[in-house]
Amino acid sequence: MNTKEFNKELKDVVERNVDAYKGYEKAAEKVKNPGLANAFRNQSAQRKQFAYELASTANVYDDENKLRNIENGSFEGNLHRTWMDVKSAFSTDKDESIVEECIRGEREALDEYEELTREGYLPGELSNRITQQKETIRQCIQELEQLERQLD
């Protein structure tokens, strides 16, 4: 993977984190369970931090204005949040369906992290940060799956 492709992949991962933080914010608003809402707010804050850590560590954005613009998220992320709204509107168990969508989103994020690390091109500090974030996402998936089982 050349530098240009790598930067694009890295920006995709940053955007994925922005999408996740916005998605978790929306999920926290939609669920009835206060403990679940709190867990989603915590995940939202964490994923926002992930986005800024990666963007600033890798210097993939030319200036602070471009870095701030990542908060817009991606088209796909906006579409996924809209799908969460539709799914929760028609679901009889909104909390469970929202948890399912969060799991799906986290699995997709993990796939993007795997893609980024597959080439083995990451410099030291960035490699450490990516590895830590990837592990945190794996743990999050396990926690979400446990919450989903509790909601059944």
N, C-alpha and C positions, 0 to 999 in steps of 0.2 A: 504494500500500500504506500503510495507516495504521500508527501506532506499535505498536498491539497486534499486528497481523499481522506487522510487522517483527520484534518481539521474539520471537514464536513461531518465525518462520523462523530467526532467529539461534540460538535455543535448540536447534532441530533440527540446525543445523550443529555446535553444541557437542557435542550428543549423538552425532552422526555421528563426530566425532573421538574421543570416548570409546569408541564401538564399535570404531573402527579400532584404537585402542591395545590394547584387550582382544583383538581379533581377531589382531593381529600377535603378541601374547604367546602366544596359543594356537597360531598357525602356527609360531612358533619352537620350541615344545615338540614339534610333530608331525613336522617335517621331519627327514630323515636327514643332509642336507648341512650341515656345521658353518658354512660360509660363508653359506649361505642363512639359517640360524638366526640368525647374528649380524646380518645385514642386516634381518631381521624385528624383532629386538630394538631395533635403532637406529630403525626406523620407528615402533615402539611408543612409544618415548620421545619421539620428535618429535611424534607425534599427540597424546599426552597434554599436551605443552607447548602445542600449538595450542589444545586445548580450554580450558586455563587462561588463555592469552593472550586469546582471544576473550571468554570469560566475564568476565574482570576488566576488559578494555578497554571493553566495552559496558555493564557494570554491569547485566546482565539478571537477575541473581539478587539477591534482597533482602538476604541475609546469607551469612556464611561457611558456615553449616550447609547451606544449599541448594546452594552451590557445591560442597561436598564430596559432596553426594548425586548430582551428575552422574556420579560414578564408577560408579554402578550401570548406566549405559548404557540403551539402549532395548530394548523387547520385540523389535523387528525385528533389532537387533544380536545379542541373545541367540539368536534363532532362526537367524540366519546362522552364528554360531559352532557351533551344534548341527549345522547342515547341513554345515559343514566337517568335523566329526567323522565324520558318516555317510559323506560322500563319500570321505574319506581311508581309512575302514575298508574300503570296497569297491573302491577303486581299486588297480590294479596299480602305478601310478606315483604314489605319494602326494605327492612333492615337486611334481611338475608340476600335479597337481590342486589343491593348496593355493595355488600361485602363481596359477593361473587364478582361484580364488575371491578372492584378494587384488586382482587386476586388476579383477574385477567390482565389488568393494566400493569401490575407488578411483574407478572411473568413476561410480558412484552418488554418491559424495562430491563429485566435481567438478560433477555436475549440480546438487547442492544449493547449492554455492558460486555457480554460474552463476545460479541462481534468485534468490539473495540479492542479487547485483549487478545483475540485470536492470533493476530499478526505478531505479537510480542515486540511491538515497536515503542512502547511507552517509556519515556524517561523516568528516572528514579522517583521523585516526589509525586508525580502524576500517577505512576504505577501504584504506589502505596495508597494514594487517595482512592483510585478506582477500585482496588482490591478491597479496601475497607467498606466503601459504599456498596459494592456488590454483595459482600457478606451481610451487611445491614438489610439489604433488600431481600436476600434469602431468608433471614430471620423474620422479616416482616411478613413474607408469604406464609411462613409456618404459623405465625401468630394469627394472621387473618383466617387461615384454614381452621385453626382451633376455635376462633370466634364463630366461624360459620357452623361448626359442629355443635357448639353450644346453643346456637339459634334454632337448630333443627328440632 
